[in-house]
């Protein structure tokens, strides 16, 4: 499982290097992913719903300061592989299938310009 994660992370790392050259970027989107999980859980029957963790609960579970995790997510700044792995493993442990692509969003030059205006 961790070997597969390393391969996926290397693929994203290669994209990141390429995106730097192309003036594009990968953004950390944990807040958006947690909101998506909450919406999905609301569509399930009440008896089958799982509690989606808050940022504070998730940060405590992975040993990260809540403000630091919130800043990472709101600023879309660089995410260490170790922190990303901890977040994915914790969400999976809670029953939420999560992949690297759920936490990162890739923007190309044209998309970045649209977001800035």
C-alpha positions in Angstrom: 0.0 0.0 0.0 2.8 2.4 0.9 4.8 1.3 -2.2 1.8 2.2 -4.4 1.5 5.6 -2.6 5.2 6.3 -3.3 4.7 5.5 -7.0 1.7 7.8 -7.1 3.6 10.6 -5.3 6.5 10.3 -7.7 4.1 10.7 -10.6 2.7 13.9 -9.0 6.2 15.0 -8.2 7.1 14.7 -11.9 4.0 16.7 -12.7 5.0 19.3 -10.2 8.5 19.7 -11.7 6.9 20.0 -15.2 4.3 22.5 -13.9 7.1 24.7 -12.5 8.7 24.8 -15.9 5.3 25.6 -17.5 4.3 28.2 -14.9 1.5 26.0 -13.7 1.0 24.6 -10.2 -0.5 22.0 -8.0 -2.7 23.2 -5.1 -3.5 21.4 -1.9 -7.3 21.0 -1.7 -8.0 19.3 1.6 -10.8 21.6 2.6 -12.6 21.1 -0.7 -12.1 17.3 -0.3 -13.6 17.2 3.2 -16.6 19.3 2.0 -17.0 16.8 -0.8 -17.0 13.9 1.6 -19.6 15.6 3.8 -21.9 16.2 0.9 -21.5 12.5 -0.1 -22.3 11.3 3.4 -25.5 13.4 3.5 -26.8 11.5 0.4 -26.5 8.2 2.3 -29.2 6.8 4.6 -28.8 8.1 8.1 -27.9 4.6 9.5 -25.1 4.3 7.0 -23.5 7.7 7.4 -20.0 8.1 8.6 -18.8 11.2 10.5 -16.5 13.2 8.3 -13.6 14.6 10.4 -13.1 18.3 10.9 -9.8 19.9 10.1 -9.1 20.1 13.9 -9.8 16.3 14.4 -7.8 15.4 11.3 -4.8 17.5 12.4 -4.9 16.0 15.9 -5.0 12.5 14.4 -1.9 13.1 12.2 0.0 15.1 14.8 -0.1 18.4 12.9 -1.0 21.8 14.4 -4.6 22.7 13.4 -3.6 26.2 12.2 -0.8 24.9 10.1 -3.0 22.4 8.4 -5.7 25.1 7.8 -3.0 27.4 6.4 -1.7 24.7 4.1 -5.2 24.1 2.8 -6.3 27.7 2.4 -3.1 28.9 0.9 -2.7 25.9 -1.4 1.0 25.9 -0.5 3.5 23.0 -0.8 2.6 19.8 1.0 5.3 17.4 2.2 4.9 13.8 1.1 4.9 12.6 4.7 2.0 14.9 5.7 0.1 13.9 2.6 0.5 10.3 3.3 -0.6 10.7 6.9 -3.8 12.6 5.8 -4.6 9.9 3.2 -4.0 7.0 5.7 -6.1 8.7 8.4 -9.0 9.3 6.0 -8.8 5.7 4.8 -8.7 4.5 8.4 -11.9 6.3 8.9 -13.5 4.6 5.9 -13.1 7.3 3.3 -11.3 6.1 0.2 -8.8 8.9 -0.6 -6.1 9.2 -3.2 -3.4 11.7 -3.8 -5.4 13.3 -6.5 -8.2 14.1 -4.0 -5.8 16.4 -2.1 -4.2 18.1 -5.1 -5.5 20.1 -8.0 -3.4 20.9 -11.1 -3.8 24.4 -12.7 -2.3 25.2 -16.1 -1.3 28.7 -17.1 -4.7 29.7 -18.7 -6.6 28.4 -15.7 -4.3 30.3 -13.3 -5.0 33.5 -15.2 -8.8 32.9 -14.9 -8.6 32.4 -11.2 -6.6 35.6 -10.7 -9.1 37.8 -12.5 
